[in-house]
Amino acid sequence: MHALVTGGAGFIGSNIVKHLLAEGHRVTVLDNLLSGYRQNLDPFPQVEFLEGDVRDAVIVERAMQGVEVVFHLAASVGNKRSIEHPLEDSEINVLGTLRVLEAARRNGVRKVVFSSSAGIFGELKTIPIREDHPVEPDSPYGASKLGAEKLCLAYAKLYPLECVCLRYFNVYGENQRYDAYGNVIPIFAHKILQGEPITIFGDGEQTRDFVNVRDVVQANYKAAMARGVSGAFNIASGTRITINRLAEWMCEASHGLVPIQHGSPRPGDVRHSLADISAASLAFGFAPTVDLREGLADYMTWAKGALV
Ligand SMILES: NC(=O)c1ccc[n+]([C@@H]2O[C@H](COP(=O)([O-])OP(=O)(O)OC[C@H]3O[C@@H](n4cnc5c(N)ncnc54)[C@H](O)[C@@H]3O)[C@@H](O)[C@H]2O)c1
């Protein structure tokens, strides 16, 4: 098939590109390099790379030619960025998604697989979190991802276009770089490799559901290949770990021993997070395969070459 990956120069997108090529598919990437890296695609010269913005109707139309499946990952990513740049967040995440959906339906695309986020849930009331948990986002990012999901699902009702929204929990893995908006795993990796102390907010007994990017790639691919499936699904490991244990395993994996400090808890941080992933398993056979301890060891090996 011919696939379009928006945001394909980013962390998760570049891993999807790698898998699609390995499966023998043709791949076009549309990315404006807002937070992605052109070098993530250097190993794949066969990819057609279009540097451009999902808000630009002309380039989106061009990128869509002959495409069967769109993996739509291009986004302004994260709560922090969205609080700093709320207009840009919704322009990219809501209007950019609408541009992609419009071009997809006009060009006879079979399926759009949209990268959503557990951020749509806001404050977590019960765990494990099922898809029907209340959605009360507490950031512009959560709200824009929810808006984009609703547009995808409306298009799936209105047109012969299948849309699957994948609500990722905490994704980690190869090509995840440390930056100002970084997640906890790249931040800890960076500190450990620099030999600097790690700071854990609060007592560290809060838990999170971390899913390896290889399993997120699997979810995208299986969702794309499943015929007649539309809807919104949690994508996570279905297991949880404390932040204290995470820090311990990451130090072990790199044979690095750095001091662990505890700071005050961050306002608004949820205490526990854990996804129910049975809906994705039933709908398209999603089954995470990467053990967290092994995934962290692989990540630390990659980070040694990339983060320092
Ligand atoms: N990493 C996570 O834990 C996580 C969790 C939940 C959801 N997600 C979602 O997964 C997707 C991929 O996230 P990621 O972690 O790989 O982040 P990323 O920042 O590495 O990837 C986003 C990509 O989109 C590109 N992009 C941004 N704005 C664009 C625009 N206007 N036009 C074209 N390209 C644009 C960026 O340059 C980048 O390559 C995003 O939609 C994100 O919201 C990620």
The ligand as an SDF file (V2000), in Angstrom:
LIG
                    3D

 44 48  0  0  0  0  0  0  0  0999 V2000
    5.0450   10.6150   22.9510 N   0  0  0  0  0  0  0  0  0  0  0  0
    3.9700   10.3770   23.6780 C   0  0  0  0  0  0  0  0  0  0  0  0
    4.0670    9.8830   24.8280 O   0  0  0  0  0  0  0  0  0  0  0  0
    2.5820   10.6810   23.1400 C   0  0  0  0  0  0  0  0  0  0  0  0
    1.4870   10.4520   23.9960 C   0  0  0  0  0  0  0  0  0  0  0  0
    0.2190   10.7250   23.5160 C   0  0  0  0  0  0  0  0  0  0  0  0
    0.0250   11.1590   22.2100 C   0  0  0  0  0  0  0  0  0  0  0  0
    1.1070   11.3870   21.4060 N   0  0  0  0  0  0  0  0  0  0  0  0
    0.8300   11.8650   20.0400 C   0  0  0  0  0  0  0  0  0  0  0  0
    1.5980   11.1040   19.1220 O   0  0  0  0  0  0  0  0  0  0  0  0
    1.9550   11.9220   17.9950 C   0  0  0  0  0  0  0  0  0  0  0  0
    3.4610   11.8600   17.7780 C   0  0  0  0  0  0  0  0  0  0  0  0
    4.0930   12.3680   18.9390 O   0  0  0  0  0  0  0  0  0  0  0  0
    5.6650   12.2550   19.1990 P   0  0  0  0  0  0  0  0  0  0  0  0
    5.8390   11.9150   20.6300 O   0  0  0  0  0  0  0  0  0  0  0  0
    6.2730   11.4130   18.1570 O   0  0  0  0  0  0  0  0  0  0  0  0
    6.0890   13.7840   19.0550 O   0  0  0  0  0  0  0  0  0  0  0  0
    7.0600   14.4990   18.0040 P   0  0  0  0  0  0  0  0  0  0  0  0
    7.0800   15.9330   18.4350 O   0  0  0  0  0  0  0  0  0  0  0  0
    8.3560   13.7870   17.9250 O   0  0  0  0  0  0  0  0  0  0  0  0
    6.2650   14.3230   16.6310 O   0  0  0  0  0  0  0  0  0  0  0  0
    5.3570   15.2630   16.1140 C   0  0  0  0  0  0  0  0  0  0  0  0
    5.7660   15.5300   14.6740 C   0  0  0  0  0  0  0  0  0  0  0  0
    4.8010   16.3940   14.0560 O   0  0  0  0  0  0  0  0  0  0  0  0
    5.5140   17.3860   13.3200 C   0  0  0  0  0  0  0  0  0  0  0  0
    4.6280   18.5540   13.2070 N   0  0  0  0  0  0  0  0  0  0  0  0
    4.2470   19.3930   14.1960 C   0  0  0  0  0  0  0  0  0  0  0  0
    3.4250   20.3360   13.7000 N   0  0  0  0  0  0  0  0  0  0  0  0
    3.2880   20.0900   12.3730 C   0  0  0  0  0  0  0  0  0  0  0  0
    2.5770   20.7190   11.3310 C   0  0  0  0  0  0  0  0  0  0  0  0
    1.8350   21.8150   11.5610 N   0  0  0  0  0  0  0  0  0  0  0  0
    2.6610   20.2110   10.0790 N   0  0  0  0  0  0  0  0  0  0  0  0
    3.4240   19.1120    9.8290 C   0  0  0  0  0  0  0  0  0  0  0  0
    4.1300   18.4810   10.7850 N   0  0  0  0  0  0  0  0  0  0  0  0
    4.0680   18.9560   12.0460 C   0  0  0  0  0  0  0  0  0  0  0  0
    6.7560   17.6550   14.1370 C   0  0  0  0  0  0  0  0  0  0  0  0
    7.7880   18.2880   13.4090 O   0  0  0  0  0  0  0  0  0  0  0  0
    7.1210   16.2410   14.5670 C   0  0  0  0  0  0  0  0  0  0  0  0
    7.9300   15.5950   13.6260 O   0  0  0  0  0  0  0  0  0  0  0  0
    1.4280   13.3180   18.2880 C   0  0  0  0  0  0  0  0  0  0  0  0
    0.1840   13.4770   17.6190 O   0  0  0  0  0  0  0  0  0  0  0  0
    1.2290   13.2990   19.7850 C   0  0  0  0  0  0  0  0  0  0  0  0
    0.2280   14.2150   20.1800 O   0  0  0  0  0  0  0  0  0  0  0  0
    2.3840   11.1630   21.8370 C   0  0  0  0  0  0  0  0  0  0  0  0
  1  2  1  0
  2  3  2  0
  2  4  1  0
  4  5  1  0
  4 44  2  0
  5  6  2  0
  6  7  1  0
  7  8  2  0
  8  9  1  0
  8 44  1  0
  9 10  1  0
  9 42  1  0
 10 11  1  0
 11 12  1  0
 11 40  1  0
 12 13  1  0
 13 14  1  0
 14 15  2  0
 14 16  1  0
 14 17  1  0
 17 18  1  0
 18 19  2  0
 18 20  1  0
 18 21  1  0
 21 22  1  0
 22 23  1  0
 23 24  1  0
 23 38  1  0
 24 25  1  0
 25 26  1  0
 25 36  1  0
 26 27  1  0
 26 35  1  0
 27 28  2  0
 28 29  1  0
 29 30  1  0
 29 35  2  0
 30 31  1  0
 30 32  2  0
 32 33  1  0
 33 34  2  0
 34 35  1  0
 36 37  1  0
 36 38  1  0
 38 39  1  0
 40 41  1  0
 40 42  1  0
 42 43  1  0
M  CHG  2   8   1  16  -1
M  END
$$$$
